[in-house]
Amino acid sequence: MNGRLQGKRTLVTGGASGLGEAIVRRFVAEGASVVIADIDVTGGEALARELGDAARFVRLDVADEGQWLAAFASCDGLDVLVNNAGITTLGSIEEVTLAQLMHEFEIDVVGVFLGCKHVIPHMRPHGGSIINMSSMTGVRAQGNLVAYNAAKAAVTHMTKSCALHFAEQAYGIRCNSIHPGAIHTPILDKVMAQSADPDGLYASWVATHPIGRLGKPEEIAGLATYLASDESAFATGAEFRIDGGSTL
């Protein structure tokens, strides 16, 4: 690693596992200090212990505004926020219940909204980078992901709105979205568990990626590192697709 994030103060939601864990590990390797924010206390604390002084854990339910305020209050300034925490609800418009839709939006949309809103005072004095995790399905819809499609499309446009506002106010805060294809993480296993044919579902995901495989968490972490670093200083409001060609 090249110390691309040396001295950067960062917070990663959903940082205890999956994409979040990969991003946390890469950020620490690149010289950043990281707050691992998650509802998974056991996993988050274990990861923080493993990474040593460069990382610490805070419990954060991203749908809870008070917990966001407490998490930010515990930080001595912040340079990078990664809104990564999320869930995926499998089902079509006929299958998904209103309760499921609302829960999807609470985590994937409200969580991003609260992070973007309440980090502003902690970044405005010096600028910063907000990275919102959207999805390829926030660009290209699927019939069996109605709640997830809608939530990630909302994240995509919320990112652009935030980026415009920050630029217009000359806050020095950038806001970009990452759009992964299917990445094999624990959340993918949870989605497969909702299916009557998990092997067939997995094969269908692979088939939608011209590159012929699913992505790896480390590949997403590399893109997040670029967006967190000063190398991406001219990028804001952009959709960064890293999806094996699935949206071509």
CORRAHU-V897423 format. One record per residue. N is the residue number from 1. RES is the residue in three letters. OMEGA is omega in whole degrees, -180 to 180 (999 if undefined). Layout:
BEGIN
n | res | omega
N | RES | OMEGA
N | RES | OMEGA
END
This chain:
BEGIN
n | res | omega
1 | MET | -171
2 | ASN | 179
3 | GLY | -176
4 | ARG | -180
5 | LEU | -177
6 | GLN | 177
7 | GLY | -180
8 | LYS | 176
9 | ARG | -170
10 | THR | 173
11 | LEU | -178
12 | VAL | 176
13 | THR | -174
14 | GLY | -171
15 | GLY | -175
16 | ALA | -177
17 | SER | 173
18 | GLY | -180
19 | LEU | -179
20 | GLY | 179
21 | GLU | 179
22 | ALA | 178
23 | ILE | 178
24 | VAL | -178
25 | ARG | -179
26 | ARG | 179
27 | PHE | 179
28 | VAL | 180
29 | ALA | -180
30 | GLU | 172
31 | GLY | -179
32 | ALA | 164
33 | SER | -171
34 | VAL | 167
35 | VAL | 178
36 | ILE | -177
37 | ALA | -175
38 | ASP | 170
39 | ILE | 179
40 | ASP | -176
41 | VAL | -177
42 | THR | -179
43 | GLY | -179
44 | GLY | 180
45 | GLU | 179
46 | ALA | 179
47 | LEU | 179
48 | ALA | 178
49 | ARG | -179
50 | GLU | -175
51 | LEU | 173
52 | GLY | -171
53 | ASP | -177
54 | ALA | -175
55 | ALA | 171
56 | ARG | -175
57 | PHE | 168
58 | VAL | 176
59 | ARG | -178
60 | LEU | 167
61 | ASP | -171
62 | VAL | 178
63 | ALA | -176
64 | ASP | -176
65 | GLU | 180
66 | GLY | 179
67 | GLN | 174
68 | TRP | -179
69 | LEU | 179
70 | ALA | -180
71 | ALA | -180
72 | PHE | 179
73 | ALA | -179
74 | SER | -178
75 | CYS | 174
76 | ASP | -174
77 | GLY | -179
78 | LEU | 179
79 | ASP | -175
80 | VAL | 172
81 | LEU | 175
82 | VAL | 176
83 | ASN | -174
84 | ASN | -175
85 | ALA | -180
86 | GLY | 176
87 | ILE | 177
88 | THR | 178
89 | THR | -180
90 | LEU | 175
91 | GLY | 178
92 | SER | 178
93 | ILE | 178
94 | GLU | -173
95 | GLU | -175
96 | VAL | 178
97 | THR | 177
98 | LEU | 179
99 | ALA | 178
100 | GLN | 178
101 | LEU | -179
102 | MET | 179
103 | HIS | 177
104 | GLU | -179
105 | PHE | 178
106 | GLU | -177
107 | ILE | -169
108 | ASP | -177
109 | VAL | 179
110 | VAL | 179
111 | GLY | 179
112 | VAL | 178
113 | PHE | -178
114 | LEU | 178
115 | GLY | -179
116 | CYS | -177
117 | LYS | -170
118 | HIS | 175
119 | VAL | -173
120 | ILE | -179
121 | PRO | -177
122 | HIS | 179
123 | MET | -172
124 | ARG | -179
125 | PRO | -173
126 | HIS | -177
127 | GLY | -180
128 | GLY | -178
129 | SER | 173
130 | ILE | -179
131 | ILE | -179
132 | ASN | -179
133 | MET | 173
134 | SER | -177
135 | SER | 173
136 | MET | -179
137 | THR | 169
138 | GLY | 179
139 | VAL | -178
140 | ARG | -174
141 | ALA | 172
142 | GLN | -175
143 | GLY | -176
144 | ASN | -180
145 | LEU | -172
146 | VAL | -178
147 | ALA | -179
148 | TYR | 177
149 | ASN | -177
150 | ALA | -179
151 | ALA | -177
152 | LYS | 173
153 | ALA | 177
154 | ALA | 178
155 | VAL | -180
156 | THR | -177
157 | HIS | 174
158 | MET | 178
159 | THR | -179
160 | LYS | 179
161 | SER | 178
162 | CYS | -179
163 | ALA | 178
164 | LEU | -179
165 | HIS | -179
166 | PHE | 179
167 | ALA | -179
168 | GLU | 180
169 | GLN | -180
170 | ALA | 180
171 | TYR | -176
172 | GLY | 179
173 | ILE | 177
174 | ARG | 180
175 | CYS | -178
176 | ASN | 177
177 | SER | 175
178 | ILE | -177
179 | HIS | 180
180 | PRO | 164
181 | GLY | 178
182 | ALA | -180
183 | ILE | -177
184 | HIS | 179
185 | THR | 177
186 | PRO | 179
187 | ILE | 177
188 | LEU | 177
189 | ASP | 178
190 | LYS | 177
191 | VAL | 180
192 | MET | 180
193 | ALA | 178
194 | GLN | -174
195 | SER | 175
196 | ALA | -179
197 | ASP | -176
198 | PRO | 179
199 | ASP | 178
200 | GLY | 178
201 | LEU | 179
202 | TYR | 180
203 | ALA | 179
204 | SER | 177
205 | TRP | 179
206 | VAL | -177
207 | ALA | -179
208 | THR | -179
209 | HIS | -179
210 | PRO | -179
211 | ILE | 172
212 | GLY | 178
213 | ARG | 171
214 | LEU | -180
215 | GLY | 178
216 | LYS | 180
217 | PRO | -178
218 | GLU | 179
219 | GLU | 176
220 | ILE | 179
221 | ALA | 178
222 | GLY | 178
223 | LEU | 178
224 | ALA | 178
225 | THR | 177
226 | TYR | -177
227 | LEU | 177
228 | ALA | -174
229 | SER | 177
230 | ASP | 178
231 | GLU | -176
232 | SER | -173
233 | ALA | -177
234 | PHE | -177
235 | ALA | 172
236 | THR | -179
237 | GLY | -174
238 | ALA | 172
239 | GLU | 178
240 | PHE | -179
241 | ARG | 179
242 | ILE | -163
243 | ASP | 178
244 | GLY | 179
245 | GLY | -172
246 | SER | 179
247 | THR | 178
248 | LEU | 999
END
